[in-house]
Amino acid sequence: MTTTAQAMRAYRGPAVLSGGFRPFFLLATSWGAVVVPIWVACLHLNGGLVGGVDGRTWHIHEMLFGFLAGIIAGFLLTAIPNWTGRLPVTGARLGWLVALWIAGRVASFAPPSVLASVVDSSFLIVFAAVVWREVLAGRNFRNLPVCMMLSLLALANILYHLAGLAPGAEVIAQRLAMAMGVGLISLIGGRIIPSFTQNWFSSQAIGPGPISYNRFDRAVLFGTGISLALWVVWPYAAVAGVLLLACGVAHLVRLSRWRGWKAWREPLVWILHVGYLWLAVGLGLLGASVMAPAAVTSSAGVHAVTAGAVGVMTLAVMTRASLGHTGRAREADLPTLLIYLAVLGAAVVRVASPFAQGFSTPLLVLSAVLWSLAFGGFAVAYGPMLTRPRGR
């Protein structure tokens, strides 16, 4: 039995605070389901403003530093105890972290101010400190890159709030946050996807399995880090475009080494591979938008990464983790399959919309509806198991 499972069984407080995945998965998906419709609505109402700022800017911030940060918190608070052997953050300590995250979402509706900025920035700063403490105390030095990426995500949020003092900081913050999302998917996805795939292959007597982590994987991760760093600070440079394109191809090769096509019968496995495929496509489109901006809009690459890789991978991980850590069989039922299809549809439509002249607005609305159905559907279907004791 894992450290997390042991601690959850020994915990005697409210079930929703017995594991980080419970409140954060539920709240972050609920928030993600409403952020996009709010932005779409503000395009036609209130002069396009939310909380006194441009609705598009608000939408980007809340998707990166609200929705995504919440899901990362839920995942890491659940995974780190198994990495370090230390007890998980539960009960009142977890409740305070959740309260900080909620306070940031409330602050996003307030007019820009020092207080609102401090409140919103606090969650990622405190959470990064918690993760550093757990990883260092557990001497789990293998995961120091995770700590560093989380710290950079917190820094990106601070940069976002400094836009009034430093013009351009907001855009750099957005790229940096996206880069950290890509980095976490590349690093952690590269561990869990082949591992979960091999587990299923073994249960089905399927072989050969995924190729084990080796120098090629290290090279892909190193190249991805270099290309993303260049894109963050020098986004229109030809070298950044070339490297992003090359990384897209490299991630495709990496994905093929995991032989995910053999898992077509198991949605909980193939959805992980499809999410990683979106990562490769997103990096390729970002590179293409740098090399040929007249033919490929940067919006296509951005949304292939965010709506595609982030959207699909987060749902893939959350459904699997929620089932396993609440004592249920890791099997995809009909609601889970519908959730997967909805988020895939949302990503395809959103990436296609910039290329469909004259239909971009209807496609944007359709993508928003599908996105909300996916994440709202997760909150409805998985909410009961996340708020009840294990096995109930």
C-alpha positions as CSV (number, residue, x, y, z in Angstrom):
1,M,0.0,0.0,0.0
2,T,1.3,3.5,-0.9
3,T,2.1,6.2,1.7
4,T,-0.8,8.3,0.4
5,A,-3.3,5.4,0.6
6,Q,-2.1,4.5,4.2
7,A,-2.5,8.1,5.3
8,M,-5.9,8.5,3.8
9,R,-7.1,5.4,5.5
10,A,-5.8,6.6,8.9
11,Y,-7.2,10.1,8.5
12,R,-10.4,10.9,10.5
13,G,-11.4,14.4,9.3
14,P,-13.6,15.5,6.4
15,A,-13.1,13.1,3.5
16,V,-12.6,16.0,1.0
17,L,-9.4,17.0,3.0
18,S,-7.9,13.5,3.2
19,G,-5.9,13.9,0.0
20,G,-4.8,16.9,-2.1
21,F,-6.4,15.5,-5.2
22,R,-9.9,15.6,-3.7
23,P,-10.5,19.4,-3.2
24,F,-8.1,20.6,-5.9
25,F,-9.4,18.3,-8.7
26,L,-13.0,19.1,-7.9
27,L,-12.5,22.9,-7.5
28,A,-10.1,23.3,-10.4
29,T,-12.3,21.5,-12.9
30,S,-15.4,23.4,-11.7
31,W,-13.5,26.6,-12.2
32,G,-12.2,25.6,-15.6
33,A,-15.7,24.8,-16.7
34,V,-16.9,28.4,-16.0
35,V,-13.8,30.4,-16.9
36,V,-14.1,29.8,-20.6
37,P,-17.9,30.7,-20.8
38,I,-17.2,33.9,-18.8
39,W,-14.6,34.9,-21.3
40,V,-16.8,34.1,-24.3
41,A,-19.7,36.0,-22.7
42,C,-17.5,39.1,-22.0
43,L,-16.7,39.4,-25.7
44,H,-20.2,40.6,-26.1
45,L,-21.0,42.1,-22.6
46,N,-19.4,44.6,-20.3
47,G,-17.1,46.0,-22.9
48,G,-15.1,42.8,-22.9
49,L,-13.8,43.4,-19.3
50,V,-13.6,41.1,-16.4
51,G,-12.5,42.4,-13.0
52,G,-11.5,45.7,-14.7
53,V,-9.1,44.0,-17.1
54,D,-9.4,42.8,-20.7
55,G,-11.4,39.6,-20.7
56,R,-8.9,37.7,-22.9
57,T,-6.1,38.6,-20.4
58,W,-8.2,37.5,-17.5
59,H,-9.1,34.3,-19.2
60,I,-5.4,33.5,-19.9
61,H,-4.4,34.2,-16.3
62,E,-7.2,32.1,-14.8
63,M,-6.5,29.2,-17.1
64,L,-2.8,29.1,-16.3
65,F,-2.6,30.3,-12.7
66,G,-6.0,29.3,-11.5
67,F,-7.2,26.2,-13.3
68,L,-3.8,24.6,-14.2
69,A,-2.2,25.6,-10.9
70,G,-5.0,23.9,-9.0
71,I,-4.7,20.7,-10.9
72,I,-0.9,20.6,-10.5
73,A,-1.4,21.1,-6.8
74,G,-3.9,18.2,-6.6
75,F,-1.5,15.9,-8.5
76,L,1.7,16.8,-6.7
77,L,0.2,16.7,-3.2
78,T,-0.9,13.1,-4.0
79,A,2.3,12.1,-5.8
80,I,5.0,13.6,-3.6
81,P,4.3,11.4,-0.5
82,N,4.9,8.3,-2.8
83,W,8.1,9.9,-4.1
84,T,9.4,10.8,-0.7
85,G,7.9,8.4,1.8
86,R,6.6,11.3,3.9
87,L,3.1,11.8,5.1
88,P,0.8,13.8,2.8
89,V,-0.5,17.2,3.5
90,T,-4.1,16.7,4.8
91,G,-6.7,18.2,7.1
92,A,-6.2,21.8,8.2
93,R,-2.9,22.3,6.4
94,L,-4.6,21.2,3.2
95,G,-7.6,23.4,4.0
96,W,-5.4,26.5,4.2
97,L,-3.8,25.8,0.8
98,V,-7.3,25.4,-0.7
99,A,-8.4,28.6,0.9
100,L,-5.4,30.4,-0.6
101,W,-6.3,29.1,-4.0
102,I,-10.0,30.2,-3.6
103,A,-8.9,33.6,-2.4
104,G,-6.9,34.0,-5.6
105,R,-9.9,33.2,-7.8
106,V,-12.0,35.7,-5.8
107,A,-9.3,38.4,-6.2
108,S,-9.3,37.9,-10.0
109,F,-12.7,39.7,-10.1
110,A,-11.4,42.7,-8.1
111,P,-10.0,45.8,-9.9
112,P,-6.2,45.6,-10.3
113,S,-4.5,46.5,-7.0
114,V,-1.5,45.6,-4.8
115,L,-3.8,43.7,-2.5
116,A,-5.4,41.7,-5.2
117,S,-2.0,40.9,-6.7
118,V,-0.6,39.8,-3.3
119,V,-3.6,37.6,-2.6
120,D,-3.5,35.9,-6.0
121,S,0.3,35.4,-6.0
122,S,0.3,33.9,-2.5
123,F,-1.0,30.4,-3.4
124,L,1.7,29.4,-5.8
125,I,4.5,30.9,-3.6
126,V,3.3,29.0,-0.5
127,F,2.6,25.8,-2.5
128,A,6.1,25.9,-4.1
129,A,7.6,26.3,-0.6
130,V,5.6,23.2,0.6
131,V,6.8,21.2,-2.4
132,W,10.4,22.2,-1.8
133,R,10.2,21.3,1.8
134,E,8.7,17.9,1.1
135,V,11.2,17.0,-1.6
136,L,14.2,18.2,0.3
137,A,13.1,16.6,3.6
138,G,12.6,13.3,1.8
139,R,16.0,13.7,0.0
140,N,14.1,13.0,-3.2
141,F,16.6,14.9,-5.3
142,R,15.4,13.3,-8.5
143,N,12.4,15.6,-8.4
144,L,14.2,18.8,-7.9
145,P,13.3,19.8,-11.5
146,V,9.7,19.6,-10.5
147,C,10.4,22.1,-7.7
148,M,12.2,24.4,-10.0
149,M,9.4,24.4,-12.6
150,L,6.8,25.1,-9.9
151,S,8.9,28.0,-8.6
152,L,9.1,29.4,-12.2
153,L,5.3,29.1,-12.5
154,A,5.0,31.1,-9.2
155,L,7.5,33.7,-10.7
156,A,5.4,33.9,-13.9
157,N,2.3,34.8,-11.9
158,I,4.3,37.5,-10.1
159,L,5.5,38.8,-13.5
160,Y,1.9,38.9,-14.7
161,H,1.0,41.3,-11.9
162,L,4.0,43.5,-12.6
163,A,2.7,44.4,-16.1
164,G,1.8,47.9,-15.0
165,L,5.4,48.6,-13.9
166,A,7.1,46.6,-16.6
167,P,5.4,46.7,-20.0
168,G,5.6,43.3,-21.7
169,A,6.0,41.4,-18.4
170,E,2.5,40.0,-18.8
171,V,3.2,38.4,-22.2
172,I,6.5,36.9,-20.9
173,A,4.6,35.6,-17.9
174,Q,2.1,33.8,-20.2
175,R,4.8,32.1,-22.2
176,L,6.8,31.2,-19.1
177,A,3.7,29.6,-17.6
178,M,2.9,27.7,-20.8
179,A,6.5,26.5,-20.9
180,M,6.3,25.2,-17.4
181,G,3.1,23.3,-18.3
182,V,4.9,21.7,-21.3
183,G,7.9,20.9,-19.1
184,L,5.8,19.1,-16.4
185,I,3.9,17.1,-19.0
186,S,7.2,16.2,-20.8
187,L,8.9,15.1,-17.5
188,I,6.1,13.5,-15.5
189,G,4.1,12.3,-18.5
190,G,7.3,10.6,-19.7
191,R,7.3,8.6,-16.5
192,I,3.7,7.7,-16.0
193,I,2.6,7.0,-19.5
194,P,5.0,4.2,-20.3
195,S,4.6,2.9,-16.7
196,F,0.8,2.7,-16.9
197,T,0.9,1.4,-20.4
198,Q,3.3,-1.4,-19.3
199,N,1.0,-2.3,-16.4
200,W,-1.9,-2.7,-18.7
201,F,0.1,-4.6,-21.3
202,S,1.2,-7.0,-18.6
203,S,-2.4,-7.6,-17.4
204,Q,-3.4,-8.4,-21.0
205,A,-0.3,-10.4,-21.8
206,I,0.7,-8.0,-24.6
207,G,4.3,-7.5,-25.7
208,P,6.7,-6.0,-26.3
209,G,6.1,-3.1,-24.0
210,P,7.3,0.5,-24.0
211,I,11.0,1.2,-24.5
212,S,12.5,2.0,-21.1
213,Y,13.8,5.5,-20.3
214,N,17.2,6.1,-21.8
215,R,19.5,8.6,-23.4
216,F,17.0,9.5,-26.1
217,D,14.5,10.6,-23.5
218,R,17.1,12.7,-21.7
219,A,18.0,14.3,-25.0
220,V,14.4,15.1,-25.8
221,L,13.9,16.7,-22.3
222,F,17.1,18.7,-22.6
223,G,16.2,19.9,-26.1
224,T,12.6,20.8,-25.0
225,G,14.0,22.9,-22.2
226,I,16.4,24.8,-24.5
227,S,13.7,25.4,-27.1
228,L,11.2,26.6,-24.6
229,A,13.7,28.9,-22.9
230,L,14.5,30.5,-26.3
231,W,10.8,30.8,-27.1
232,V,10.0,32.5,-23.8
233,V,12.7,35.2,-24.1
234,W,13.1,35.4,-27.9
235,P,9.7,34.2,-29.3
236,Y,10.1,35.4,-32.9
237,A,13.7,34.1,-33.5
238,A,14.1,31.6,-36.3
239,V,16.3,29.4,-34.1
240,A,13.4,29.1,-31.6
241,G,11.1,28.1,-34.4
242,V,13.5,25.5,-35.8
243,L,14.1,24.0,-32.3
244,L,10.4,23.9,-31.5
245,L,9.7,22.1,-34.7
246,A,12.5,19.6,-34.0
247,C,11.1,19.1,-30.5
248,G,7.7,18.4,-31.9
249,V,9.1,15.6,-34.1
250,A,11.3,14.3,-31.2
251,H,8.2,14.0,-29.0
252,L,6.4,12.1,-31.7
253,V,9.3,9.7,-31.9
254,R,9.3,9.4,-28.1
255,L,5.5,8.7,-28.1
256,S,5.9,6.0,-30.7
257,R,8.4,4.2,-28.5
258,W,5.7,3.6,-25.9
259,R,3.5,1.6,-28.4
260,G,0.3,3.2,-27.2
261,W,-1.7,2.0,-30.3
262,K,-1.8,-1.4,-28.7
263,A,-3.9,0.0,-25.9
264,W,-6.8,1.1,-28.1
265,R,-9.3,-1.1,-26.0
266,E,-8.6,0.8,-22.8
267,P,-9.6,4.4,-22.7
268,L,-7.7,5.1,-19.4
269,V,-4.5,4.3,-21.2
270,W,-5.0,5.5,-24.8
271,I,-6.2,8.9,-23.6
272,L,-2.7,9.5,-22.0
273,H,-1.1,8.8,-25.4
274,V,-3.5,11.1,-27.2
275,G,-2.7,13.9,-24.6
276,Y,1.0,13.5,-25.3
277,L,0.4,13.5,-29.0
278,W,-1.2,16.9,-28.5
279,L,2.0,18.1,-26.9
280,A,4.0,17.1,-29.9
281,V,1.5,18.7,-32.3
282,G,1.5,21.9,-30.2
283,L,5.2,22.3,-30.2
284,G,5.3,21.7,-33.9
285,L,2.6,24.3,-34.5
286,L,4.3,26.8,-32.3
287,G,7.5,26.3,-34.3
288,A,5.6,26.6,-37.6
289,S,4.0,29.8,-36.5
290,V,7.5,31.3,-35.9
291,M,8.8,30.1,-39.2
292,A,5.7,30.8,-41.3
293,P,3.5,33.3,-39.4
294,A,1.4,34.1,-42.5
295,A,0.4,30.4,-42.9
296,V,0.2,29.2,-39.3
297,T,-1.2,31.5,-36.6
298,S,0.4,31.4,-33.2
299,S,-3.1,30.8,-31.7
300,A,-3.1,27.3,-33.2
301,G,0.1,26.3,-31.4
302,V,-0.9,27.9,-28.2
303,H,-4.3,26.1,-28.1
304,A,-2.8,22.8,-29.2
305,V,-0.7,23.0,-26.1
306,T,-3.3,24.4,-23.7
307,A,-6.7,23.1,-24.9
308,G,-5.0,20.0,-26.4
309,A,-2.0,18.8,-24.3
310,V,-3.0,20.4,-21.0
311,G,-6.7,19.8,-21.3
312,V,-6.5,16.2,-22.4
313,M,-3.6,15.2,-20.1
314,T,-5.1,16.8,-17.0
315,L,-8.4,14.9,-17.5
316,A,-6.5,11.7,-18.3
317,V,-4.5,11.9,-15.1
318,M,-7.3,13.1,-12.9
319,T,-9.7,10.4,-13.9
320,R,-7.2,7.6,-13.3
321,A,-5.9,9.1,-10.0
322,S,-9.4,9.7,-8.7
323,L,-10.5,6.1,-9.4
324,G,-7.4,4.6,-7.9
325,H,-7.1,6.7,-4.8
326,T,-10.7,6.3,-3.9
327,G,-10.5,2.5,-4.0
328,R,-12.3,2.0,-7.3
329,A,-11.4,-0.1,-10.3
330,R,-9.4,1.7,-12.9
331,E,-11.9,1.3,-15.6
332,A,-13.5,4.0,-17.8
333,D,-17.3,4.0,-17.6
334,L,-19.5,5.8,-20.1
335,P,-19.4,9.3,-18.4
336,T,-15.6,9.1,-18.4
337,L,-15.5,8.2,-22.1
338,L,-17.9,11.1,-22.9
339,I,-15.6,13.4,-20.9
340,Y,-12.7,12.3,-23.0
341,L,-14.5,12.8,-26.3
342,A,-15.7,16.3,-25.2
343,V,-12.2,17.6,-24.3
344,L,-10.8,16.1,-27.6
345,G,-13.6,17.8,-29.5
346,A,-13.0,21.1,-27.7
347,A,-9.3,21.0,-28.6
348,V,-9.8,20.1,-32.2
349,V,-12.4,22.8,-32.7
350,R,-10.3,25.5,-30.9
351,V,-7.1,24.7,-32.9
352,A,-9.1,24.7,-36.2
353,S,-11.0,27.9,-35.5
354,P,-8.2,30.4,-36.6
355,F,-8.0,28.6,-40.0
356,A,-11.8,28.8,-40.6
357,Q,-12.3,32.3,-41.8
358,G,-15.9,33.5,-41.3
359,F,-16.6,30.7,-38.8
360,S,-14.1,31.5,-36.0
361,T,-16.7,32.9,-33.6
362,P,-19.2,29.9,-33.9
363,L,-16.3,27.5,-33.5
364,L,-15.0,29.4,-30.5
365,V,-18.4,29.1,-28.9
366,L,-18.6,25.4,-29.8
367,S,-15.2,24.8,-28.3
368,A,-16.1,26.6,-25.1
369,V,-19.3,24.5,-24.8
370,L,-17.4,21.2,-25.3
371,W,-14.7,22.3,-22.8
372,S,-17.2,23.1,-20.2
373,L,-19.0,19.8,-20.8
374,A,-15.7,18.0,-20.3
375,F,-14.6,19.6,-17.1
376,G,-18.0,20.3,-15.7
377,G,-18.8,16.6,-16.5
378,F,-15.7,15.5,-14.5
379,A,-16.9,17.6,-11.5
380,V,-20.4,16.1,-11.7
381,A,-19.3,12.5,-12.4
382,Y,-16.3,12.4,-10.0
383,G,-17.5,14.9,-7.4
384,P,-19.3,12.3,-5.2
385,M,-16.2,10.0,-5.0
386,L,-14.0,13.0,-4.3
387,T,-16.1,14.2,-1.3
388,R,-16.9,10.8,0.2
389,P,-14.6,8.4,2.3
390,R,-12.6,5.9,0.3
391,G,-14.6,3.1,-1.2
392,R,-18.0,4.8,-0.7
